[in-house]
């Protein structure tokens, strides 16, 4: 078995970089209540899936898709993209140590343009940004994380995945990478079986702490 290293940090976006998951849970919860009366917590099943996949599986009617897209655009225009506590200090710390950083998100390019407009400094924190347009299979498939590692010329043993959703955590595990689970969306107990270590946020997290977790 290869010895694990920490040369690449692969970040999910919502719930890991930005504390936005509670906002999306409310949005999608409202859509499912309208179009699936009597359904229960279906909004939790879609976390980590691309918008195209959500539409294909749950909202195949083109007219419904158009209406939800209009709502989603308005919602994201008004959304507060607040960083998860301690994120900026953490990402600066690991980049100073030479770690390559990438966002690996099921969000699309249009959503990211909104992020860039509200956070001009955002791109400077990452060497690569992969969106839903960059991979063929969404989480829990390992495809997106394997492609991110390939962008850096790294192996799975050299990458750390930072995730919060069940689909995302399973994706990192399937890619055979070290997985840091964030209890921003689900409880510690719920995500622990899919994580190598679990944290609430980035406070206290550092390059050195990750290396200790890797046994270095």
HUCOR-V795310 format. One record per residue. N is the residue number from 1. D_LAST is the distance of its C-alpha to the last C-alpha in Angstrom with 2 decimals. Layout:
n & d_last
N & D_LAST
N & D_LAST
//
This chain:
n & d_last
1 & 14.84
2 & 12.82
3 & 9.06
4 & 8.24
5 & 8.03
6 & 9.49
7 & 12.79
8 & 15.31
9 & 16.18
10 & 19.23
11 & 21.33
12 & 24.29
13 & 27.12
14 & 29.20
15 & 27.49
16 & 24.19
17 & 25.38
18 & 28.87
19 & 30.08
20 & 32.88
21 & 32.57
22 & 35.13
23 & 37.57
24 & 37.23
25 & 37.59
26 & 40.91
27 & 42.08
28 & 41.50
29 & 42.70
30 & 45.98
31 & 46.34
32 & 45.89
33 & 48.32
34 & 50.88
35 & 50.57
36 & 49.51
37 & 51.55
38 & 50.44
39 & 46.92
40 & 44.07
41 & 40.69
42 & 40.74
43 & 38.95
44 & 35.72
45 & 36.02
46 & 35.91
47 & 32.64
48 & 30.62
49 & 33.81
50 & 35.56
51 & 38.94
52 & 40.67
53 & 39.33
54 & 40.37
55 & 43.80
56 & 44.26
57 & 43.43
58 & 44.91
59 & 47.25
60 & 48.88
61 & 52.05
62 & 51.99
63 & 53.98
64 & 51.51
65 & 48.62
66 & 50.52
67 & 51.11
68 & 47.53
69 & 46.34
70 & 48.77
71 & 47.51
72 & 43.85
73 & 44.60
74 & 46.37
75 & 43.64
76 & 40.84
77 & 43.10
78 & 43.25
79 & 39.69
80 & 37.59
81 & 34.25
82 & 32.31
83 & 28.59
84 & 26.40
85 & 25.78
86 & 23.16
87 & 22.66
88 & 23.93
89 & 21.78
90 & 18.60
91 & 19.62
92 & 20.67
93 & 17.40
94 & 15.28
95 & 18.14
96 & 18.15
97 & 14.63
98 & 16.13
99 & 15.13
100 & 18.19
101 & 19.81
102 & 22.42
103 & 24.70
104 & 25.47
105 & 28.49
106 & 31.49
107 & 33.60
108 & 36.06
109 & 36.89
110 & 39.68
111 & 37.42
112 & 35.01
113 & 37.99
114 & 38.71
115 & 35.17
116 & 35.50
117 & 38.89
118 & 37.66
119 & 34.40
120 & 35.09
121 & 31.68
122 & 29.87
123 & 29.67
124 & 28.11
125 & 24.91
126 & 24.37
127 & 24.43
128 & 25.91
129 & 27.86
130 & 28.68
131 & 31.52
132 & 33.50
133 & 35.51
134 & 32.55
135 & 31.87
136 & 34.19
137 & 32.76
138 & 31.50
139 & 28.89
140 & 28.25
141 & 28.42
142 & 25.16
143 & 27.36
144 & 26.56
145 & 22.76
146 & 23.08
147 & 25.54
148 & 23.36
149 & 20.56
150 & 23.40
151 & 24.63
152 & 21.51
153 & 21.44
154 & 18.04
155 & 17.20
156 & 16.34
157 & 12.83
158 & 12.37
159 & 14.03
160 & 13.73
161 & 17.16
162 & 18.60
163 & 21.74
164 & 24.36
165 & 27.08
166 & 27.25
167 & 28.12
168 & 25.22
169 & 22.65
170 & 24.24
171 & 24.14
172 & 20.37
173 & 20.04
174 & 22.70
175 & 20.87
176 & 17.97
177 & 15.56
178 & 13.12
179 & 15.78
180 & 16.00
181 & 19.48
182 & 21.79
183 & 24.54
184 & 26.96
185 & 29.21
186 & 28.72
187 & 27.78
188 & 24.44
189 & 26.02
190 & 27.28
191 & 24.13
192 & 21.65
193 & 22.52
194 & 21.62
195 & 18.33
196 & 14.75
197 & 14.98
198 & 18.20
199 & 19.19
200 & 22.66
201 & 22.06
202 & 19.82
203 & 20.68
204 & 17.67
205 & 15.34
206 & 13.53
207 & 11.04
208 & 8.97
209 & 9.65
210 & 8.75
211 & 5.21
212 & 5.34
213 & 7.45
214 & 5.58
215 & 3.81
216 & 0.00
//
